[in-house]
Amino acid sequence: MLLGTGAADGIPNPFCDCQTCADYRRRGELRTPTSVLIDGRLLIDPGPEATRQVSRFGRDLIGLAAILAGHAHHDHLDPALLLHRSWVTDAPLTVAGPAPVVAAARDWVHPESAIEFRTLCAGDTIELAGYLVTALSAHHEAFGEALCYLVSDGRGTLLYATDTGLLPEATRAALSGRSVDLVLLEETFGERADKGDQHLDLATFVETVGALRDLGVVTSSTRVVAVHLGHDNPPLAELHDRLAAGGAEALPDGTLLQV
């Protein structure tokens, strides 16, 4: 389930009167920070709204077995949820991510807790909550290493790639020939090409999808969904058209995807 599909400030940004924020307010639609729940067992990028996102869509985290975070920015990891969980249960749980993620999360956990921490670096492959997870380099600075992930259960494979600019050469090499069923690819900057190279804009998003297609990662049956959407994108109708031209789509928070 796509718990959230927005960038850090979501859409609409409450301080903004741009055309896109006005469009979302008019339609009563909200994009919250990007977070994904897989089969109720694996939670990816639990930001500050993750627990409310889960409840908003009638889900729960009772059977949660693992948390996976790409980096330690606050919209991708709010470790306070570990404290809130400890008030209810100390059932086994694994928290995995690059070293800054583990360091931030440990501060919220009792030393005798049953939570296990796994530090990941690009190139690592581990079993996590019944999934095979491979860590890939992201082009993003986040108090240290930032990662993207391949997640597979033997029946389907997800490429989760946010936050990142253009994928590093090592990541493209690691992905070459590995077809996936679903790509969740960030597209933060929309029509703004002047905000740096740590995120994708519409042009570099389409470029990245094309590169993944050339590598054999994206095939005719792969679904490509833009996530981590910021308000520098055009209003929704135009965004749909622009993404569709590149073989991708944007979906609302709460969308349940079958892989």
C-alpha positions in Angstrom: 0.0 0.0 0.0 1.1 3.5 -0.8 0.7 5.1 2.6 2.0 8.4 1.3 3.2 9.7 -2.1 4.4 13.2 -1.4 7.7 15.0 -0.7 8.7 16.1 2.8 6.2 19.0 2.9 3.5 17.1 1.0 0.9 18.7 -1.3 -0.5 21.2 -0.7 2.2 23.0 1.3 0.1 25.0 3.8 2.3 28.1 3.3 2.0 28.1 -0.5 -0.5 29.7 -2.9 1.0 28.2 -6.1 -1.4 26.8 -8.8 -0.7 23.2 -7.8 -1.3 23.7 -4.1 -4.5 25.6 -4.9 -5.6 22.7 -7.2 -5.2 20.1 -4.4 -7.0 22.3 -1.9 -9.9 22.8 -4.3 -10.2 19.0 -4.8 -9.6 18.2 -1.2 -6.7 15.9 -2.0 -3.7 15.5 0.2 -0.3 13.9 -0.5 1.6 13.1 2.7 5.3 12.1 2.9 6.2 8.9 0.9 5.9 5.7 2.8 5.0 2.1 1.8 3.6 -0.8 3.7 4.1 -4.2 2.1 1.8 -7.0 3.2 1.5 -5.6 6.7 5.0 -7.0 7.4 7.5 -4.5 5.9 7.3 -0.7 6.4 9.5 1.4 4.2 10.4 5.0 5.1 8.3 5.6 8.2 8.2 9.4 8.4 6.5 11.5 11.0 3.0 10.8 9.6 3.5 7.0 9.0 1.4 5.8 12.0 -1.5 8.1 11.1 -1.2 7.1 7.5 -1.7 3.5 8.5 -4.7 4.3 10.6 -6.2 6.6 8.0 -6.5 3.8 5.5 -7.9 1.2 8.0 -4.6 -0.7 8.3 -2.5 -1.6 11.4 1.1 -2.5 12.3 0.2 -5.4 14.6 2.0 -7.9 12.4 4.9 -5.7 11.5 8.2 -7.6 11.2 10.6 -5.1 9.8 11.2 -1.4 9.1 13.4 -0.4 6.2 14.6 3.2 5.7 16.6 4.6 2.8 18.2 7.4 4.8 18.0 9.4 8.0 16.1 12.5 6.9 13.1 13.1 9.1 10.5 12.6 6.4 11.9 9.1 5.8 12.6 8.1 9.4 10.8 9.3 12.5 12.1 6.9 15.2 9.6 8.1 17.7 7.3 5.3 16.4 9.6 2.8 18.0 8.9 4.4 21.4 5.2 4.4 20.7 5.4 0.7 19.8 7.3 -0.1 23.0 4.3 1.1 25.0 2.3 -1.8 23.5 4.7 -4.6 22.6 8.3 -5.7 22.6 7.7 -8.4 20.0 10.7 -9.0 17.7 11.3 -6.4 15.0 14.2 -5.6 12.7 15.1 -2.1 11.8 17.4 -1.8 8.7 19.1 1.0 6.8 22.4 2.8 6.4 24.4 3.6 9.5 22.8 7.0 10.2 19.4 5.4 10.3 20.5 2.8 12.8 22.2 5.4 14.9 19.1 7.6 15.0 16.8 4.7 15.8 18.8 3.2 18.6 18.3 6.3 20.7 14.6 5.5 20.9 14.9 1.9 22.0 15.5 0.4 25.4 18.9 -1.4 25.5 17.1 -4.7 26.5 14.5 -4.4 23.7 14.0 -7.3 21.3 14.5 -5.0 18.3 17.4 -6.0 16.0 19.3 -3.4 14.0 20.9 -4.2 10.7 23.3 -1.7 9.1 23.2 -1.8 5.3 25.6 -0.5 2.7 25.2 -0.4 -1.0 25.6 -3.9 -2.4 24.4 -5.7 0.7 21.6 -8.3 0.3 19.7 -9.6 3.3 16.6 -11.5 4.2 14.1 -9.2 5.9 10.6 -10.1 7.0 10.4 -12.8 4.4 11.7 -10.6 1.6 15.1 -10.5 -0.2 16.3 -7.0 0.0 19.3 -5.6 -1.9 20.6 -2.2 -1.1 21.6 0.2 -3.9 23.4 3.5 -3.9 21.3 6.6 -4.1 22.5 10.0 -5.3 21.4 11.8 -2.2 23.2 13.3 0.8 21.6 12.4 4.1 24.0 12.7 7.1 26.0 9.9 5.3 24.9 7.1 2.9 21.5 7.0 1.3 20.1 3.9 -0.3 17.5 2.6 -2.7 16.2 -0.9 -2.5 15.2 -4.0 -4.5 12.6 -6.0 -2.6 11.5 -9.4 -3.7 9.5 -12.3 -2.3 10.1 -14.7 -5.2 6.8 -13.9 -6.8 7.3 -10.2 -7.5 10.0 -7.6 -7.3 9.8 -3.9 -6.3 12.4 -1.2 -7.1 12.0 1.5 -4.5 14.1 4.6 -5.5 13.6 7.7 -3.4 15.3 10.0 -2.5 17.8 10.1 -5.4 18.9 12.2 -8.3 20.1 10.4 -11.4 21.0 6.8 -10.4 24.8 6.3 -9.8 26.7 4.2 -12.3 27.2 1.4 -9.7 23.4 1.2 -9.2 22.7 1.0 -12.9 25.3 -1.7 -13.2 23.8 -3.7 -10.3 20.3 -3.4 -11.8 21.3 -4.3 -15.4 19.1 -7.2 -16.7 17.1 -7.5 -13.4 13.5 -6.9 -14.6 11.1 -5.8 -11.9 7.3 -5.7 -11.6 6.9 -2.3 -9.9 9.1 0.8 -9.8 8.4 3.5 -7.2 10.5 6.3 -8.4 10.8 9.7 -6.9 9.8 12.8 -8.9 10.2 15.7 -6.5 11.1 18.8 -8.4 8.5 18.8 -11.2 9.2 21.6 -13.6 12.0 23.1 -11.6 15.4 22.1 -13.0 17.2 24.7 -10.8 16.9 23.1 -7.4 20.0 20.8 -7.5 20.7 17.2 -8.4 19.7 15.4 -5.2 16.1 14.8 -6.5 14.5 14.1 -9.9 12.5 16.6 -11.9 10.1 15.7 -14.7 12.8 15.7 -17.3 15.3 13.6 -15.3 12.5 11.3 -14.1 11.7 10.5 -17.8 15.4 10.1 -18.5 15.7 7.7 -15.6 12.7 5.6 -16.7 14.3 5.4 -20.1 17.6 4.3 -18.7 15.9 1.6 -16.6 14.1 0.5 -19.8 17.4 0.3 -21.6 18.9 -1.8 -18.8 16.0 -4.3 -19.0 14.7 -3.3 -15.5 11.5 -1.8 -16.9 9.8 -4.0 -19.3 6.4 -3.9 -21.1 4.8 -5.4 -18.0 6.4 -3.2 -15.4 4.3 -0.6 -13.6 6.2 2.7 -13.0 4.7 5.0 -10.3 6.0 8.5 -9.4 6.3 9.1 -5.7 7.8 11.7 -3.4 5.9 14.3 -5.4 6.5 18.0 -4.6 4.4 21.0 -5.3 6.7 22.2 -8.1 4.9 19.7 -10.2 2.0 20.9 -12.4 -1.6 20.5 -11.3 -2.8 16.9 -11.3 -4.4 16.6 -14.7 -1.3 17.9 -16.5 1.0 15.8 -14.3 -0.9 12.7 -15.3 -0.4 13.6 -19.0 3.3 14.4 -18.6 4.0 11.1 -16.7 1.9 9.0 -19.1 4.0 10.3 -22.0 7.0 8.7 -20.2 5.2 5.4 -19.4 4.5 6.3 -15.8 1.6 7.3 -13.5 0.9 9.1 -10.3 -1.5 7.5 -7.8 -3.2 8.9 -4.6 -2.2 8.1 -1.1 -3.8 4.9 0.1 -3.6 3.1 -3.2 -3.3 -0.7 -2.8 -1.0 -2.2 -5.5 -0.9 -5.9 -6.3 2.6 -7.2 -7.4 
